[in-house]
Amino acid sequence: MTGITRVSKESLFSDLNNLKVVTTTSKLYADCFGFTEDEVFAAMDEYGLTGKDEVKRWYDGFIFGETKGIYNPWSIIGYLSEHQFAPYWAQTSSNAMVGQLIGPAKATVKMQTEDLLQGKSIAVAFDEQIVFSQLYDRKDAIWSFLMASGYVKPLNFNLEKSSYELALVNFEVKTIIENLVSNWFNNVNINGSEFRKALLNGDLDSMNTYMSEIAENTFSFFDTGGKEPERFYHAFVLGLIVDLKERYEIVSNRESGLGRCDVVLFPLRKGDRGIVIEFKTRLPRKEKSLEDTCASALGQIADKRYADALAVRGAARDAIYAYGFGFEGKQVLIRGGAVLENGQITGMEQALPAGDAGAPGAKQPDKAGRERRKPEGRH
């Protein structure tokens, strides 16, 4: 008898008891849940197929007990039949339950999901023996379910803390999760294409209008009022721009320049802008308004020289832009401009509506990168 979650009625007083439970971390039958690499490569040779490294990237990665190098059998059969790469496993079900568990989850879960999509691993504590009836009641149930159903794999296990280090299994699973993220936005009638277009064109008016409408109509206090509101906004904006992956390498929370920036968009084709984004939640004791919050975000980008990572990767210096996002509850403000060679940010007057080129009295760089003080009274 096989399944994903543990049988819930297994007990001393049940007609179904004394079962031998084999989980993904059990050593028993470890090489029986999928094809081994030797089996896959032999089948490819039989079919005259090459590209074994790409097959490994798409369909390898499953770990059972201590056995690695297990391939998804359904996907391998699909590939051998069609001779092309595709998420064949996703076609076997709607993956609806995964969306139902991740969609309404707290911002922390969404950020952990984003970390997984970035190729990172996460450390989470959960009970591997969770049964189906507990999936919607226990906050750790999602990771137990994702591991048992084959979306994530355990890299390490800390026995003392019952903590697992998890990562996405392979590229096929990554495409499935990315599609789920896109569907979250479709389900709440969010047209991310409008925001992406405004972002790439440097249209701050449209970016502000779009984000303000979405924040007012979609966000709730429970979304934005938690312990880490920046992480919620960070995850939300990443969800909006995920469809740019064909044009950009989207990197989140990466060491750049003299520190760690929130998001960097590395252009994959010549002529596209390089983009740096920093998120800030307003600190009322230090900042009088969201204008000050945005100024703080842009100041951090300039001081830490976050844009240097784009220049090192070949982005043209006159095509690198920086955006500071300021948040307070449902209120959102975005400011930004072009990044000069010395790391300072300019172009504010052209990019923003008249009178909105920064906080009153804030220092703005001129076209040569020299700091100049904005005249008081321009509001």
N, C-alpha and C positions, 0 to 999 in steps of 0.2 A: 504494500500500500504506500503510495507516495502523495505528497502534497507540499505546501509551502509553510504554513504555520502549524504549530503543534496541535494535535487533536484535543479539543477542549474537554471532552467528556471522559477522558482517560483518568480513572480513579479506582480506588479499592472497591467502591460500591457500584461500579459501572460494569456492564456486560463486556466492555472493551477495556481491558487493562493488561498490565504486564508487557507493555509494548517496548521494543528496543527502538529508541528514538535516535535517528542519525541526522545530524545537522550539518551545515556547511563547514563547521570547524571540526567535525568528527573525522577520524582517520579511516574508519571503516568504509569500504566501497569508494574511496576517494577518486579513483581513476575510472569510475563507472558512470559518472554523471554527464560525461561529454566525451568528445574525441580527444585523444592525446595528440601531441604535435607530430609524432612519428606517423600516426594514422592519417592525419590531415595532409602532410607532405607526400605520403605515399599515394593518396588519392589524387592529389594534384598532378603528380608525375603520370599517373594512369590516364588522366584526362588531358595531358599535355599542356598544363597550365603553369605559368611562371608567376612572379610577383609574390613570393612567399612572405617577404617582409611586410607587404601591405595587407596580406591576409592575416598575418599575426597582429598587426595594428588594429584591424577591424574586429576580429572575432576571438582572439586569444585573451588571456587575462584572468580566467576563472581560477579560484583557489579553493580546494576542498581538503580540509585537514592541513597537512604539510605538502600536499601535492600541487604543484604549479603547472602551468602550460596546458590547461584544459580549455578546449574550444567549444563554442556553442554549436551543438550538433545540427540544430534546425537551420542556422545561418550558413553553416558549411555546406549542407545539402543544397540550399538555395543558390549559393555561389557556384557550386559545381554544376548545377543545372543551367543557370542563367549566364555564367561566365562574366559577371559584372558585380561590383560592390554595391550593396544596398542594405538598409536596416531590415533584413528579413524577419528578425525576431519581433520587431515592432508590429509586423503585419499579422502576428498570431493572436493579438488581443488589443484592446483599446487603451491599455495602460491607465484606465480611468481611476483606479484605486490609488495609484501613485499621485495623480493630480489632486485627488480628494484629500490626501494626507498632507501633501506639501502646500497646496494652495492656501488653505486657511491657517497654516502654521505661523508661529511667531517669526519676527524679523530675523532672529538668530538662526533659525532653520533655513530661511531663504538665503542668508549670507553664507551659511555652510554649504548650501547647494551651489552657490556661485563659486565658492572656493573649489569645489569638486570640478566644476566646469572649466576652471582655470588650470586644471591638472594638478592641483594641490591635494594633500591628504588632510583629513580632519580627525581629531580625537574626540570620541563620544562614549559615554557610559550607557549601557542598556542591557536588558535581560534578553538573551537569545531565545529563551523558552516562552516568549509571549504567545498567547493564543489569539485566534481571530477576534473573539468578542472584546478583547482589550485594545484593539488597534486604535480606536477613536477616543479612548479614555486615558491612556498613558502617554505622556509627552515624549518618552523615549521609544515608543512603539514604532515610529516611522523608520528608525535606523535598523531595528530588528527585522522589520518587514522587507526593507530594501536589500538587506544582506541575504535574507533567506530566499528572496525571489530573484536574486542574481543581478541587481543593479550596481551594487557596491561590493567590494571584496575586502577582507580583513588582511592588512599588511602586518600588524602586530597586535598582541593582546597583553594588557597589563592585568594580571590576576588579582593583585591587591585592590585595584580600583575598579575592576570589572569594566575596564575601558578598552575600546578597540580603536586602532588607527585604520581609517577607511579611505578608500579611493574608488573612483569609477572603474568599472571592470575593463572597458575598452572603448574604442572610438564609436562603435555601433551604439552602445549605451549612451554615450555623450550626445549623439544626435537625437536620441529619444528624449532625453531630459531637456535639451534645448527646445525641442518642439513643444514640450509641456509648458516651458516658461513662456513661449510665444502664445500659447493657448490661454494662459491666465489673463493676458492683456486683451485678447480677442473676446473672452467671455464677459469682461466688464466694459465692453464697447470703447476701448482705448485705441485710437488710431496712432500708433507709434510712428508711422511714416511721416506725419506732419512734424513731429518733434525732430526726427532724424534729418529731414530736409532743412529745417531751420538751423540745426546745429552745424551741419556741413556748410551752410551758406553764411554763417555768422549773423543770422537774423535774430538779434536779441529781443526785439519786440515780439515776434512770433513765439520764441522760446518761452518768454515770460507769460504771455497770454495762455499758451498751451498748458504749462505746468501749473499755473494758478487755477485754471478751470478743472484740471484733473485732481489737484489737491483738494479743492472745495467739494467736488462731487463724488470723489472716490475714497480719499483718505479718511480715517476715523481717528479719534483721540487715542484709541488703544494702539493704532499703528504707529503714530508719531510721538506718543507721550511716554514711551517706555524708557528703560534705562539707557539705551543706546539708539536714540532717534536717527543719528547720522547713518548707522548701519541700515536702517530701514530705507532711507532716501537713497543711499548708495545702491542697495539691491534693486530698488524700483527703477532708477535711471539705467542701470546695467540691463535690466529687462527690456527697456525701451530701445536700447542700441544694439541688442544682441544680433539683430538681422543685418548689421553692417559687417558681419564676420567675413563676407566675401571680399570686402574692400579694405578691411582693417584687421590688424591683429589687436585685439582688445585685451589689455593687461590691467589687472586690478591689484592695488596695494603692493606695488613693486618698488624696490630700491631704485631711486633715480636721482642723479645729482648728489645733493648732500642729505637726502632724506627719503622718506617713503611717500609717494604720491598716491592719491585715491584711484584715479583712472587715467590711463594713457592710451590713445588710439594711434597705433603705428600704421601709416598708409602702406598698402600693398601694391599700389600702382602709382606711377609717376604723375605728378600734378595734383594729387589729393592733399588736403591740408592735414598736418599733424595736430593733434588736439590733446590738451592736458586739462583735467577736471579735478577740482578740489571741493569737497563738501564741508560745510560748517553749520552747526546749530547755534543760534544766537545765544550769547551769554549776557543777560540783562545787566549784570554788574559791571561789565566791561564795554558793552556796545550799546549805543543809544538807539540804533535802528538796524534793520537788515542791510542797509547800505554799508554800515560799519562791518557787519559780518562778512559781506562779499569782499570788502576791501581787505579784511584780514585773510580771507582765502586766497585772493590774488597776490597779496603780499607774501604769503607763504610760498606760493609757486615761484615768485621772483627770487625771494631770498634763498630758497633751497635749490634753485636752478633745476627745477624738475624738467624743463624743456630740453635740457642737455641730452637726455636719453634719445629724443627724437633726432637731434642733430647728429649724434653719433651713428644713428641708423640710416643717415643719408637724407633726412627730410630737409627741404630747402628752408633756410632761416627766415625767408620772407613768407613762408607758408605754415608757420607754427602759431597756433592760437591757444589761449588759456581762458578758462571759464571758472568763475567762483560761484558756487550755489549756496545761498543763505536760506536757512529754514527756521521757522518758529511755529510749531503746531501745523496748521494748514496754510500758513503764509509762506510763500516762496518768492525769492528774488534771485535773478541771475545777472551777473555782470561779467565782462570780459573784453579781450582785445588781442591784438597781435603781440607776439613775444619778440623782442629785439635780441641782438646777438649778445648783449651784456646781461640778458636774463630779465630785464625790466619789461613791463607790459605797456603798450601804447595803442593808439587807434581807438581809444575810448570815445572820443568826441564823434568820430564818424560812425561808430557801431551803435551808440546809444542815442535815445531821444535827447533833444536839447535840454540841458540842465541836469541830466542824469549821469554825468561822466564820473561819478564817484561821490563820496561823502564830502560835505562842505569842508573846505580847508585841507582835504587830503592831498598828499603829494602825488602828482602825475608825471610820468616821464614824457619829454617831448620826443620828436622824431629822431633825435640824435641819442636818445637814451638818458639825457640829463634830467634830473628831478626838478620839477617846478611846482609851485604851490598853486592849486586852483583858487581863483579869487573867491573870497567870502561873498555870500549872497546869491551865488548861482544855484538855484534850487530847481 
